[in-house]
Amino acid sequence: MSGFPEFIYRNNELCAESVPLKQIAAEFGTPCYVYSRSALTKAYQEFDAAFAGRDHLICYAVKANSNIAILNLFAQLGSGFDIVSGGELWRVMKAGGNPQKTVFSGVGKNTDEMRMALDANILCFNVESEAELSTLNQVAQTMQKIAPVSLRVNPDVDAKTHPYISTGLKENKFGMPINEAERIYLSTHRYPHIRFTGLDCHIGSQLTEIEPFMQASEKILNLLNNLKSQGLEIEHLDLGGGLGIRYTHETPPSIKDYVSALCARTGHIKQRLLIEPGRALVGNSGILLTQTEYLKHTPARNFAIVDAAMNDLMRPALYDAYHEILPVIKRNGDVQNYQIVGPVCETGDFLGHDRKLSLNSGDLLAVMSAGAYGMSMSSNYNTRPRAAEIMIDQDTIHVIRQRETIDQLTANERILP
Ligand SMILES: *Cc1c(COP(=O)(O)O)cnc(C)c1O
């Protein structure tokens, strides 16, 4: 057992659905990302089914993995989208996603992005400051439009996650304090080109407990109630994303339990519920496939130098994140303690520390749970072309992103005349 339902061993060979990873490496090279269509579909359907009869919209957080094949798959399943840039809106539209099911988050939307989103008639702007609201009002005025808006409230709850991915504490840059949001909601007359349609929060990522979500919901519901008593009717509640996944020993609530808890907590109100899951939809639906280049035994440590690096998967370097690393072919050799590192010239360039593996050079490894914040955070550091992306659909292999070429890397650069 690998512990990842769509990535399982058959005859000691790790497969993605029905396809041996060895075959993918042979045909398309390494490093490459490999996704399972079935895993993506099941995750979406689990979210959707858990809402039961409740009026809802799942807005997939595009930044977790923005490949247009993945966006298209979710769009076909009925998903909406949560975007944080004009570029992501462009991707959603290119993938056949519906702008009218799209919400626009982020603290620093510029006027070009606002115009693009107003042109596309998106569902809602999740506005994070009064300054942004005022700018949006002006942009909408020049376009003779009314911008639909949720204010993003910072509920000041501890998400109990890594500090770099915690967003709902009062010292974070995200959202606005509840009392300030209330004041702004009730000053609609100052913003004639804004219509307040929703109420929004997002408290962080990789949450492994339900309690912080409940605390945030509580505060949002209070504000909703206050606004109602002062005559402002809000149409939807956006409770953000952030549900964690299992990378190793975490025990996050199931998708079903998480959604059921949100539905139960908001069972007494009629507003439509929006959520913005990213990681929980894609994280365990993808792996990073890499080949061992060299084994290097020093007096202090054993290194396995692999062909994937921090530019391909930044999470270990950035957050000291843990990803399980599995051999693609199980072998019964001598197990040693390895530091799994890439070729990039940084000490922070590692994929895993202290992994007990039996390895030969040339062996393939699968870095698990790499579907979220893997490819989307990749870079060309050390002038490394970005990895290919492959989608497996049962026994069929689809290339959903070609490996980048070195030519492409310098295509926009010019030497002085
Ligand atoms: C990143 C982000 C999400 C998605 O977070 P996950 O932890 O991947 O579910 C949702 N909403 C907003 C506003 C975000 O910034």
The ligand as an ORCA input file, in Angstrom:
! r2SCAN-3c Opt
* xyz 0 1
  C      -4.733     30.170     -1.285
  C      -6.145     30.552     -1.077
  C      -7.142     29.583     -1.066
  C      -6.868     28.112     -1.165
  O      -6.218     27.620     -0.046
  P      -6.014     26.029      0.124
  O      -5.321     25.912      1.421
  O      -5.200     25.574     -1.010
  O      -7.361     25.411      0.145
  C      -8.457     29.998     -0.932
  N      -8.765     31.314     -0.815
  C      -7.820     32.282     -0.816
  C      -8.230     33.687     -0.689
  C      -6.487     31.936     -0.939
  O      -5.562     32.896     -0.929
*
